[in-house]
Amino acid sequence: MEKKFKIVQMLPALGFGGAQVFCIQLCNELARYPNYEVTLLSMYHHNEQNHLPLTMLDKNVKFVSLGKRGGLDPKMFIRVYKLFKKIRPDVVHTHLHSGYYCFLAYRLINHTFRKVHTFHNLAKKDAPIHGRKGYYYFFKKGVIQPVSISDEVHKSALEEYRHCGIVQINNGSAPVTPTPSFEKTRDYINSLKKDPNTKVLINVARISKQKNQQLLLEAMARLEKEGANVCAIVVGDYVPDDKKIYEDLMAKKPGNVHFVGKVTNVSDYLLNADAFVLSSAFEGLPISLLEAMAGGIVPVCTPVGGMIDIVKPGIGFLSNDLSTESYLTAIKNFLHTGETGIQKLKHNLKALFHKEFSMENCAQKYNILYRTLSVCGLYFCTGQLDCF
């Protein structure tokens, strides 16, 4: 019998975020490969109230949690070390700040395996200074292979980690499909409209300074004052540290903006929307944007991170900067586009998604990377993985 190729995908927790959705979808896609054994490792125990449902995982993906405490938890270094010794993975692929807790295991474990870390944000935003120093050491030594997710993230990583052989694999997403709650969601969204002609904008993002919903609310307040027939729905929750941001937004929100909190059927909201709006202050390559593209939902975004690379003329609408006036103009450009123009945008969006940003393509590139890496972590070429 052929030896199993063991892959561990590791992240802090399965919170309601794009990186977490990405990890689940990547695990599911890799689990379809013959003789692959895929484990999703969460440092924190799974919480059904605050984390994505485990039903999103393919039945062939193993899920393991290590019970991390809040803040710095030194015991995690030993737990990670013991787990890797037990699993004996061929690949460990870390995301977000889970990578810090692998450093001890990487130094002590004798058996060789491949080590990969993906930047899900601009390099300086992806890790605090002590984390970046640790990564730089392991990248420079060729122990960990760093991966960026978009052109802008790649540029930031090259600036932060010079001469570290960073490769680029653009984020991918699974197609969006209706859930059993689709009809109920459609009825709810229809109840928020003034009339059948009301345009619906959907913002899928956690409530935070990064996602900058304040800008969206300012633009929507202007549209309400002008009598525009449009409403916006904000789908996302907040962590305790961002509660004040949420309370300020709720206190100032105009009547044409509706907050629905976290939901497990994001696809239903996207598929019932006319446009996808993301007013972020900084970004990597948002999974929510890729999901919107997969559904043919026209994006209206700010010019940050990977959105600059995607939301171009013929695909969607990008503001010139982060000012209210500029973002309002981008929304108006969408609202003033005729039905023929919108249908052309939808067609272009879906075509671009299937060509460049499907999870099937993304997983295939990661698989090539895993197989091409030497067991010491050294990659045989650098740059974008499109050479395969």
DOFITOR-616282 format. One record per residue: residue in one letter; y, x, z of N, C-alpha, C, CB in turn. Coordinates in steps of 0.2 Angstrom, whole numbers, plus 5000, padded with zeros to 4 digits. Glycine has a CB too. Layout:
BEGIN
AYXZYXZYXZYXZ/...
END
This chain:
BEGIN
M499450045000500050005000500650045000500049955006/E501150034996501750074995502150065002502250044990/K502450125004502850125010503450085010502950195012/K503550045015504150005015504850055015504149965021/F505350035011505950065012506350025017506350065004/K506550055022506850025028507650035028506550045035/I507949985028508749985028508949945034508949955021/V509449975038509749945043510449935042509649985050/Q510749875042511449855041511649845048511549795036/M512249875050512449875057513149855057512349945060/L513349815062514049785063514149765070514249735058/P514749765072514849745079514549675081515649745081/A514749625077514449555079514549515073514849525085/L514249455073514249415067514849365068513649375066/G515449385069516049345069516249315063516649385072/F516649265063516849225057517349275053517149155059/G517149315049517549365046517249385039517749425050/G517649405034517349425028516849485028517949445023/A516949535032516449585032515849565035516749645037/Q515849515040515249485042514849445037515349445048/V515249405033514849365028514649415023515449325025/F514949465021514749515016514049545019515249575015/C514049565025513449605028512849555027513549625035/I512949495029512349445028512149435021512649375031/Q512649425016512449425009512149485006513049405005/L512349545008512049605006511349605009512449665008/C511249595015510549595018510149545014510549575025/N510349485013509949435009509749465002510349375009/E510249494999510049514992509549574992510749534988/L509649624997509249674997508549654999509549735002/A508449605003507849585005507449555000507949525011/R507749544994507349514988507049574984507849474984/Y507249634986506949694982506249704985507349754984/P505749714980505049724983504949784987504549744976/N504549774993504449834998505049855001504049884994/Y505549815002506149825006506049795013506749815002/E506249825018506249795025506949805027505749835030/V507249745028507949745030508149725037508349705025/T508449755041508649735047509449735048508349785053/L509649675051510349675052510449685060510649605050/L510849735062510949755069511649735071510749825069/S511649695076512249675079512349705086512349595080/M512849735087512949775094513049715099513549815094/Y513349665098513449615103512949565102514149575103/H512749525108512249475107512549415103512049445114/H512149385100512349325095512549265100511849305090/N513149235098513449185102513549125097514149195105/E513149075097513149015093513848985092512648965094/Q514248985097514948955097515448995093515148945104/N515349065093515849115091515649155085516049155096/H515049145083514749185077514449145072514249235080/L514449175066514149145060513349125062514149185054/P513149065059512449045061511949095058512348975058/L511449105062510849145059510549115053510449165065/T510649045052510249015047510549045040510348935047/M511149075040511349105034510949165032512049125035/L510549195036510149255035509449225031509949295041/D509249265026508649255023508049265028508549305017/K507549225027506949235032506649295033506449175031/N506749335027506449405027506849455030506249425020/V507449445033507949485036507849485043508649475034/K507649545046507549545054508249555057507149605056/F508349515062509049515066508849545073509349445066/V509249595075509249625081509949635084508849695081/S509949615091510649625094510449675100510949555096/L511049705102510949755108511349745114511149825105/G511649685114511949665121512549705123511449665126/K512949725118513549775120514049735125513949795114/R514349765130514849745134515549745130514849775141/G516049715133516649715130516949785131517149665132/G517349815127517649875127517149935126517949885134/L517349995129516850055128516250045132517250115129/D515650045129515050035132514650095131514649975130/P514650155135514250215134513550205133514350265139/K513250145136512550135135512250125128512350075140/M512750105124512650085117512350145113513250055114/F512650205115512450265111511750275112512850325114/I511450265118510750275120510350215116510650275127/R510550155117510150105114510150105106510550035116/V510650125103510650145096510150195094511350155093/Y510150255098509750305097509050285098509850365102/K508850245103508150225104507950175099508050195111/L508350135096508150085091508050125085508750035090/F508450175083508350205076507650255077508950255075/K507550275083506950315084506350265083506950345091/K506350205085505850155084505750135077505950095089/I506350115074506250085067506150145062506950055065/R506350205063506350255058506550235051505650285058/P507250215051507450185045507550245039508150155046/D507550225033507750265027508450265026507350245021/V508850215028509550205027509850175033509750165021/V510350195036510750165041511450155037510850195048/H511650095037512350075033512750035038512250035027/T513350075041513750045046514350015043513950095051/H514649965047515249925045515649915051515049855042/L516349915049516849905054516749965060516749835058/H516849945066516850005071516150015074517349985076/S515649985071514949995073514750075072514449955070/G515050105067514850175066514950225071515250195060/Y515450215076515550255081514950265085516150235086/Y514550215086514050215091513450245088513850145094/C513450265082512850305079512950375079512850275072/F513550405081513650475081513150515085514350485083/L512950495091512450525095511750525091512450495102/A511550465089510950465086510950505079510750395083/Y511450515076511450555070511350625072512150545066/R511650645077511550715079510850735082512150735085/L510550685086509950705089509250685086509950665096/I509250635081508650615078508450665073508750545075/N507750685074507550735070507350715063506850765073/H507050655062506850635056507450615051506350575056/T507350635045507950625041508050555038507950685035/F508650535037508750475034509450475031508650415039/R509650425027510250425024510750375028510150395016/K511350405028511850365032512450355028512050415038/V512650285028513250265024513750225028512950215018/H514350235027514850195030515350165025515250235036/T515450095026515950065021516550045025515649995019/F517150065021517850045024517949975021518350095021/H518049935026518249865024518949845024517849815029/N519349905025520049895025520449955023520349875032/L521049955023521450025022521250075027522150015022/A521150135025520850185030521150185037520850255027/K521750185037522150195044522050125048522850205043/K521850075044521750005048521049995050522049955044/D520550035047519850025047519650055054519550065042/A519950105057519750135063520350165067519250185062/P520350165074520850205077520850275076520850185085/I521350315079521350385077520750425080521950415081/H520450405086519850445088519250425084519650425095/G519250365081518650345076518750385070518650275075/R519350395067519450425061519350495062520150415059/K519450525067519250605068518550615068519550625075/G518150565072517450565072517150555065517150515076/Y517450515061517150495054517350565050517450435051/Y517950585051518050645046517550705047518850665048/Y517350715054516950765055516250755051516750775063/F515950695052515350675049515350675041515050615052/F515950645039516050645031516050715029516650605030/K516450755032516550825029515950865029517150865034/K515550855035514850895035514350865030514650885042/G514550805027514050775022513450745026513750835018/V513650725032513150685036513150605034513250695044/I513750585033513850515032514150505025514250475037/Q513950465021514250445014514750395015513750435009/P515450405014515950355015515950315008516550385017/V516050245009516150205003516750165004515550155002/S517150154999517750114999517650044994518350144996/I518049994995517849934992518349904987517749874998/S518849944986519349924980519749984979519749864983/D520149974973520550034971521050054977520950014965/E521350004980521850024985521550054991522249954987/V520950024993520650054999520350124997520050005001/H520150134991519950204989520550254989519650194982/K521150234987521650274987521850294995522250244984/S521850244999521950255006521450305009522050195010/A520850295007520250335010520350405008519650305008/L520550415001520650484999521150525002520750484991/E521750485004522250515008522050535015522850465008/E521650485018521450495025520950555026521250435028/Y520450545021519850595022519850635016519250555023/R520250685015520250725010519650775009520850775010/H519350775003518850825001518150795005518950895003/C518050735005517450705009517050665004517750655014/G517150664997516650644993516550564993515950674994/I517150524994517150454995516950424988517750424997/V516450374988516350334982516550264983515550334981/Q516650234977516950164977516450114975517550154973/I516250064979515850004976516249944978515150004980/N516449904973516849854975516449794978517149824968/N516849764983516449704987516149654982516949674991/G515649624984515349574980515249504985514649594977/S515049454981514949394985514449354982515649354986/A514149314986513649264983514049204980513149234988/P513749164975514049104972514249054978513649074967/V514749014977514848964982514548894979515648954983/T514248864984513848804982514048744987513048814982/P514048684985514148634990513648624996514148564987/T513848605001513348595007513248525008513548625014/P512748495012512648425013513348395016512148415018/S513848435018514448405021514948395015514748445026/F514848405009515348415004515648345003514948424997/E515348285003515648225002516148205008515148165001/K515848225014516248215020516948255020515848225026/T516848315018517448365017517948335012517248435016/R517648315007518148285001518548225004517648264995/D518148185007518548125010519048145015518048075013/Y518848195019519348215024520048245021519048275029/I519848285016520448325012520848265008520148375007/N520548215006520848165002521348125007520348114999/S521148125013521548085018522148125020521148075025/L522148185019522748225020523248225014522548295021/K523048195009523548195003524048135003523148194996/K524648145000525048094999524748034995525748114997/D524548064989524248024984523748064980524747994979/P523348034975522848074971523148134968522548034966/N523748134967524048194963524248254967524648174959/T524248244974524348304978523948364977524348274986/K524248424976523948484975523748514982524348534972/V523148534983522848564989522748634989522148524991/L523148674993523048744994522648755000523748774995/I522148804999521648825005521748895007520948805003/N521848905013521948975016521348985021522548985020/V520849025019520249045022520349115026519649045018/A520549115032520649175035520749165043521349205033/R520549215047520649205054521449205055520349265058/I521649175061522349175063522449245066522449115068/S522949275062523049345065523649375062522449395063/K523949425064524549465061524349485054524749515066/Q523749515053523549535047523549485042522849565047/K523349425043523249375038523949335037522749325040/N524349345042525149325040525249255038525349375035/Q524849205042524949135040525749115041524549095044/Q526049155045526849135046527149135039527149185050/L527049175035527349175028527149115024527049245024/L526449095024526249035021526648975024525549025022/L526748975030527048915033527748915031526948915041/E528148965031528848965029528848945022529049045029/A528448965017528448945010528348865010527948975006/M527848845014527648775014528248725017527048755018/A528548755022529148715024529648705019529448755030/R529748755015530248755010530048705004530348825006/L529448705003529148654998529148585001528448664996/E529048575007529148505010529848485010528848505018/K530348525011531048505011531248485004531448565013/E530948524999531048504992530748444989530948564988/G530248414993529848354991529248374987530348314988/A529048434987528448454982527848414985528348524982/N527448384980526848354982526248404983526648294976/V526248434988525748484990525648494997525948554987/C524948504999524848525006524348585006524448455009/A524348615012523948675013523548665019524448735015/I522848685019522448685024522248755026521748645022/V522248765032522048835035521448825039522648855040/V520948865036520248865039520148935042519748855033/G520048935049519948995052520148985059520349055049/D519849025063519949025071520349095073519249025075/Y520449095079520849155082520449185088521549145084/V520449255089520249285095520749275100520049355093/P520449285106520949275112521549315112520549285119/D521549375109522149415109522649385104521949485107/D522449345100522949315095523149245096522649315088/K522949215102523149145104523849135103522849135111/K524249185105525049175105525249165098525349235108/I524949195093525049185086524949115084524749245082/Y524349095086524149025084524648975087523449015086/E524748985093525248935097525948935093525348955104/D526148995091526848995088526748955081527049065087/L526248965077526148935071526148865072525448965068/M525748835077525648765078526348735080525148755083/A526748775083527448745085527848745080527648795091/K527748785075528248785069528048755063528448855068/K527348735062527048715056527448655053526348705057/P527548645047527848585044527248535043528148605037/G527448475041526948425041526448425035527348355040/N526548475030526148475025525648535026526548495018/V525548555032525048615033524648585039525448675036/H523948595038523448565042522948625044523048505039/F522848635051522448685053521748645055522748715060/V521148675053520548645054520048685058520148625048/G520348745060519948795064519348825060519648755070/K518848845064518248875061517748825058517848925065/V517448835052516948785050516348825047517348745044/T515848795046515248835044515148815036514648815048/N515548765034515448745027516148765023515348675026/V516348825023516948855019516848835012517048925020/S516348835009516248825002516448755000515548835000/D516348705004516548635003517348635003516248585008/Y517648665007518348665007518648705001518648705013/L518348754999518548794993518448744987518148854992/L517848714986517748674980518148614980517048664980/N518448594985518948534985519648554985518748494991/A519748614983520448634983520748654976520548704988/D521348654975521648664969521848744968522248624967/A522048774974522148844974521948874980522948854973/F521848944980521648984986522349024988521049024985/V522549014994523149054996523049105001523749004998/L523249165000523149215005523849255006522549265003/S524149255011524749285012524749345017525249235015/S524249385016524049435021524649495020523449465019/A524749525026525149585026524849645024525449595034/F524149655025523749705022523049685022523749775027/E522649715017521949695016521549745013521949635010/G520849735013520449775009520249745003519749785013/L519649715002519549664996519249604999519049704991/P519649555001519349495005518749455001519949445006/I518249445005517749405003517949335001517149405008/S518349315005518649245004518949234997519149225009/L519249284995519549294988518949284983519949354987/L518449324984517949324979517549264979517449384981/E517449234985517149164985517549114981517049144992/A518249114982518649074978518549084970519449084980/M518549144969518449164961517849134959518449244960/A517249144963516649114961516649044960516149134966/G517049004963517148934962517648914957517248904969/G518048964954518548954950519148924953518248904944/I519248944959519848914963520448964962519748904971/V520948944959521548994957521849024963522048954953/P521849094963522149124969522949134968521849194970/V523249124974524049134975524049184981524449074975/C524249254979524149294985524749344985523549344984/T524749384991525249434991525049504988525449444999/P525449544987525249604983525049664988525849634979/V524449654991524249704996523449714995524349685003/G523249774996522549794996522249774989522149755001/G521549754989521249744983521449684979520549734985/M521949644982522149584978522649604973522549544983/I522949664973523349694968522849704962523649764970/D522249734963521749744958521549684954521249794960/I521449634957521149574954521649514952520749544960/V522149504956522549444954523149464950522849414961/K522949464943523349484938523549424933523049544934/P523949434929524149374924523449354920524649394919/G523349294920522749274917522249254922522549314912/I522349284928521849274934522149224939521549334936/G522749244941523049204946523749224947522649214953/F524049214953524749224954524849264960525149154955/L525249324959525349374964526149374965525149444962/S526349374972527049374973527249454972527149354981/N527949464971528149524970528149564977528849524967/D528249534982528249564989528049524994529049594990/L528249535001528049495006528549455009527749545012/S529149445005529649395007529449325006530249415003/T529749275010529649205009529849185002530049165014/E530449204999530649184993530149204987531349224991/S529849264988529449294983528749254983529249364983/Y528549244989527849204989527949134987527549204997/L528549104989528649034987528649034979529349014990/T528949084976528949084969528249084966529349144966/A527849124969527149124967526849054967526749174971/I526949024973526648954973526948904968526748934981/K527548914967527848864962527648884955528648874963/N527548944954527248964947526548924946527149034946/F526148924951525548894951525648814950525048904957/L526048784954526148714954526448694947526648694959/H526848734944527148714937526748734931527848754937/T526148754933525648774927525248714925525148834929/G525248694918524948634916524148644916525148624909/E523848584915523148574916522748624911522948504915/T523048634905522748684900522748754903523048674894/G523248774906523348834909522948844915524048854911/I522848794919522448804925521648804923522548744929/Q521448774918520748774915520648844913520648724910/K521148874909521048944907520948994912521548964902/L521348984917521349024923520649024927521849014928/K520348964927519748944931519148984927519548874931/H519248974920518749004916518749084917518848994908/N519349114917519449184917519149214924520149204916/L519349174929519049184936518349194937519349134941/K517949144934517249144935516949194930516949074932/A517249214925516949264920517049334924517349264913/L517649344927517749404930517349414936518449414932/F517249364940516749364946516049384944516749294949/H515749354939515049364937515049434934514849314932/K515549464931515549524928515649584933516049534922/E516049574938516249624942516049614949516949644941/F516049554952516049544959515449504962516649514961/S514949494958514349454961514049504966513849434955/M513749474971513349504976512749544973513149464982/E512449514968511849544964512049614961511649494959/N512649614958512949684956513049724961513549664951/C513449704966513649744972512949774975514049704977/A512449734977511849754980511549814976511449704982/Q511549794969511249844965511549914965511249824958/K512249914966512549984966512450014973513349964965/Y512349974978512250004985511550034985512349954990/N511049994981510350014981510350084977509949964978/I510750094972510750154968510950214973511150144962/L511550194976511850244981511250264986512450214984/Y510950214989510450234994509950284991510150164997/R509650264985509150304982509350374979508850264976/T510050374978510350434975510550484980510950424971/L510650464986510850504992510250554994511050464998/S510450614995509850654998509850635005510050734998/V509250645009509150625015509650655020508450645018/C509950715018510450745022511150705022510550815020/G511150655017511850625017512250645011512150625023/L512050695007512450715002512350674996512350795001/Y512950654993512950614986512950664981513450564986/F512650654975512650694970513250694965511950684966/C513650644965514250644962514750604966514150604955/T515350604964515950574968516250524963516350614971/G516650474966517050434962516750364962517150454955/Q516950324957516650254957515950254954517150214952/L515550204957514850204956514750164949514550164961/D515250154945515150124939514750174934515750104936/C514650234936514350284931513550264931514450354934/F513350214935512650194935512650134931512350184942/
END
